[in-house]
Amino acid sequence: MILLYTFVPLTTLFTFVFMLILPIFAFRSSATSTFPYPPYLPFPLPEFLTAAALWCFSYMLRDILHEISIFLVSWISFSTPVFPSLMPFLASLFSNILQNSSALVLRQLAVPILLVPVYSTDKPRIEPHDGLLYTPRNFPT
């Protein structure tokens, strides 16, 4: 029965490799790059690497945020001896709020990071009849 547990990491690894290779074979693109240099990372790699890096960063922040919440709760003074039993609850509550909000912010941060190459190229400028320059923006949907 223990032998079956060794298949979990292997199937996870094979699944990730399959997911990385699938877009290369299934969705071949002959479009030329808009950048002056060739793309060094094919399609799914930047998305996977950005998501993995931000998840690892949020996971590493958990201990720091827990220590910050304990430090903040230790500054709260309680007048009666009944309330110090609330200190672990408050520390856990503050820690969970900080950890979840930082994880959500980092998840949302992945979108602008991945859109940097899209908006870093020069777009054609259109000059309307009133003399103002207008740069069209294509927001991906």
N, C-alpha and C positions, 0 to 999 in steps of 0.2 A: 504494500500500500504506500509506503514511503517513496518508492520508486516513481510513483505518479507525480509527486511534488517536483521532481526534477524537470518534468516536461513543461511546467509553467514558464520558467524563464526562457526556455528554448522556443516555445510557441510565441511568446511575446516578441522575442528577437526576430523570428521569422516573419511575424506579422508586420513589424516595423520595416523590415527590409522589403517586403512585398509592397507595402504602401509607398515606400520611397521609389521603387522601380516602376510601379504601375503607371504614373503619369508620363514617364519617359516613353514607354511603349504604347500606351493607349491614346495619348493626346500629343501626337507629334506636331510640332509647330515649325513651319518654314518661314515665319515672319522674321524680318531682320530686326536687330536690336536698335533702339533709338539712342543708345549710349555710344560714345566714341570708342569704347572698349568692349571686348566680348564678355558675356556673362560668365563668371567663374563658378557660380553656384546655380545649378539647374533649379527648376521651378519649386519643388517641395522643400528643398533644404533650408532656405532662409526662413520659411514659416516654421518648420520644426525646430530649428536652432534658436530662433527668437522666443518661441513659446517655452522651450526647455530652459533657456537661460533665465527668463523672467520667473518661471516657476521655482527654479533653484534659488534665485535671489530672494523670493518671498519666503521660501522655506528656511533660508539662513537667517532671515530677519525675525523669525518667531522667538528665538531665545532672547534676543535683544529687546524686543517689544514686551516680552514677559517680565524681564528685569526692570524695564522702565515702568510698567504698571505696578510692580511691587514697590518700587521706589516712590511712586506717586501716592500709593495707598498708605505707605508708612508715614507720610506727612500729615495725614488726617488724624486729628486728635479726637478721642472719644471721651465723653465726660462720665459715662457709667461703665461698670465692668461687663455689662451685657453685650455691648456693641463690639468689643474686640473680636468676638467670634464671627463678625461679619467681614473682617479683614481678608480672609482667604476668598470669600465669595466676591468681594469687590475687586480684588486683584485678578481673579479669574474672569470677571465680567469685563474689566478694562482691557485685559490681555486679549480676550476674544474679539472685542470691538476693534482694537488696534490691528490685530492679525488679519481679520476678515476685510477690513477696509483697505489695508495695504495690499492684500492679494487682489482685491477688485481693481484698485488703481493700477497695479502692474499689469493685470489682464487687459485693461482698457488702453494701456500704454503701448501694447503690441501693435495696435492698428496704426497709430502715427509713425511708429518705427518702420513698419513694413511699407508705408506709403511714401517714404522719403525718396526712393528712386523714381517714383511716378512724377513727383512735382519738382524734382531737381533738374530736369532737362528744360531747355529753352523751348517755349511754345511760340508758334507763329503769332505775330502781333497784327492786329487789325486796326486800321486808322479810319474811323467813321468820318462823315462829312463835317462834323463840328471841330475836328482837329485834335480830339482827345485820343490817346492811345488806349487800346483795350486789349487785354490778354485773356483769351478764353480759357476757362478752367473746366476740365472734365472730371467731375466727381464720380468715382466708381460706385456702382450700385450693387 
